[in-house]
């Protein structure tokens, strides 16, 4: 198990570094392959030895080697977060290779859309399409009998949030609607508590904003994607248990 944990941690670090590039370039319509990463301050191409996840950031004390431009802390935090999430997925689903693959792909999706929504107020279709294709492929390869249930969950989640957007278009956009469809594909029935948690977290954040800024808080645009990602992450690890608890508590017998 130690070797598997080390592998997943390393994979998370590397993928986290790559996803930071994806999140920055895809919304701008740029290639994620070329050119190589450059310092936004001086434009110098970043050498491979200065692009090692986390370690390069620490070695350079969070600054560019050439111009001392500060490197955003989000980069090492994303890399460490992905490493921790991948290890958590392994420990939670250690006996199910399909669930491990789904969990890793889902975490990568949530991390990417969180970054794009925070930075660009956008959840790119390209990211969601690739995620959906990967998710369907994993399910068909490892658990083909579940594809119907997951498709129903995706359609139901899409329909629910689509109605919400029609009723309150200022609160969310179609990117959020398409994201919950992908979440339904990965989570199945656990997408229900994911949505509940996302709305609760969003409402709590709104209350905090109103308490701090009063009526001015209504003018602040807050992306909903990160709240959906938070709900999805909680549901990945505890969603089925939440559904079972709810059914047993309110529909027993």
N, C-alpha and C positions, 0 to 999 in steps of 0.2 A: 504493500500500500504506500510506503514511503516514496518509492520510485514514481508511482502514479501521481501522488500529490505534487512531487517536484516537477513532473512533466506538465501537469495542468497549470501550475503556478507560472512556469516559464512560458507556456503557450498563452496564458492570459496577459503576461507582460508584453510579449511581442505583438499580440493582436491588439492590445490596448494602444500601443504606439501606432499601429497601422490605422486603427479606427479614428484616431485624432486627425490623420491626414484625410481620411474619407469624409469626416464630418466637416472639415474646413473646405475641401475642394468640390465635393459633389454639388452643394447648393450654388456654387459659382460656375458650374458647368465645366470645370477643369478636369483633366485626366488625373486619376489616382496613381498612375504608374510613372509618368514623367511630366515635368522634370523632377529631379531629386529635390528634397526639402532644402529651403534656403532661409537664412536669417531674415526676418521681416525688417530689421533695422538697417543692416548694411548690404543685404542681398547676397552675401557669400554662401556658396553651397556648403551644406553641413556634411562634414566627413563622416564616414561610417563609424569611426571610433568615438565620435561625439554624438552618435545617435543611438547608443545602447540604452534601452529602457531603464529608467530610474538611475542607474549607476552614472551615466554621463551627466545627468542633471546634478547629482550630488558632487561629482568630481569637478564640475565647472561652477559649482555654487549657484546654479540657476541662472547663469549668464552666458551670452555668446562668447566664444573664445576670441573672436576678432574685434568686436565693437563693444562688448560688455553690455549689450542690450539684454534686459531681463527676460528670461523665458517664463511664460505663464505657468503658474503652479498647477493648472488644470492638467497639464501633460503627465507629470509623474503621478498625480492623484488618480487619473484615469487608468494608467498602467497598473498601479497597485490595486485599484478597485477591481479591475478585470481579473487580476491574479487571484484575489480573495474570492471573487464570485465564482470563478472556475473551480477553485478548490472546494467551495461550498457545494457546488453542483455535484462534484464527484462524491463527496461524503454523503450527500442526501440521496443519490441514486446509484450508489456503487455497484449494485447488482443488475442494473438495467442500462445496457449500452445505448439503447435508443433514447431513453430519457436523458442520459448524460449529453448525448449529441444535441437533442432538442433544447435542453437547458442552456448549453453553451451558446448555441446559435441565437436563442432568445435573449440572453443577457447581452450579447454583442449588438443585437438590434436595439434594445432599450438604451444602451449606452450611446449609440450613434445618434438616435433620434433626439435624445436629451440634449446632446451637444448642438445639433443643428437647430433645434427649436430655441435654445437659449441664445445662440449666437446670431441666427438668421431669421428667427420666427418662422421656421419652415421645417416641415417633415417631408423630405424628398421622396417622390414616387419611386425613384430608382432603388433607394434603400429598401423600401417596403416590398417592391416586386422581387428583388433578390432574396430577401428574407422569406417571403412566402414560398418561392420556388424551393429554397433550401429546406424549409419546414415540411413541405409536401413530400419532397424526395426522401427525407429521413423517415417520415411516417410510413410511406409506401414500402420502404426497404425493411423497416424494423417492426412495424405494427400496422399492417394494411387494414386490419379489421377495425381500426379506430378512425379511419379517415372520414367516415360518414358522420360520426359524432362530432368530430372536430370541425367539419365543414358546417354543420348546423350551428355550432357555437359561434363560428366566425360570422355567419350570416345573421344570427340573432343579435350579436354585439354590434355589428354594422347597422342594422335596422334601428336598434334602440338609440344609438348615439346620433344617427341621421335625423331621427325625429326631434331629438334634443336640439340639434343645430338648427332645424327648421323653426322651432319655437323660439330659440334664443340664439340667433346667428352671431351676435357680438361676442358671445362667450367662448366659442370654439370654431374651428374650421374643418374643412373636408380632410385635411391631413390627419386630424385627430380621429375622424370617423374611419378612415382607411387603416390607421394604426390599430384601432380596437379590433378590426376584422382580423388582422395578422395576429394579434394577441389571442383571439378566440381560437385560431388555428393551432397555436402552440399550447394554450392552456386548457382547451376543451371547456368543460363546465365550470372550471375554476376562474373563467373570465368574469363571472358574475361578482364574486367578492373583489376581484381586481378593480372593477368599475366602482364598486361601493367604496373601497378604500381610496381610490383616486378622487372621487367627488368629496369625500370627507376631508382628505388632506387639502384639496383646493379650497374648500369652504373655510377650514381652519386658518389657512394662509390669508384668505380674504379678510377674516375677522381681525387678524393681527395687523394687517395693513390699515384697516379702518380705525383700529384702536390707536395706531401710531400717527396716521396722517389725516384722519377725519374724512371729510367729504372729498378731499383731493385724491384719496385712494381710488375713487371710481374712475379717475382719468388714467390710471396706470394700466398699461397692457401687460398682462401676465400670461405667458404661454402655458397651455394645459398639458402639453406633451410630457414634461417632467413628472407631473402628478400621475399621469397614466403609467409612466415607466415605473414609478414607485409602487403603484398598486399592482402592476404586473410582476414586479420582483417579489413582493410579499406573497402574491398568489402562487408563484412558481414553487415556493417552498412550503406554503401552508394553505393554499387555496382549497385543495380537496378536503382537508381536515375541517376547514371552515364550512364548506358545503355540507359535509356529513353531520357536523354539529348542528347546523341549522335544520336540516331535515329531521334528525333524530329528536330535536327539541320541540319542533312545532308541528311535525307531521307523523310522529311515532304512532303507529297503529292506525 
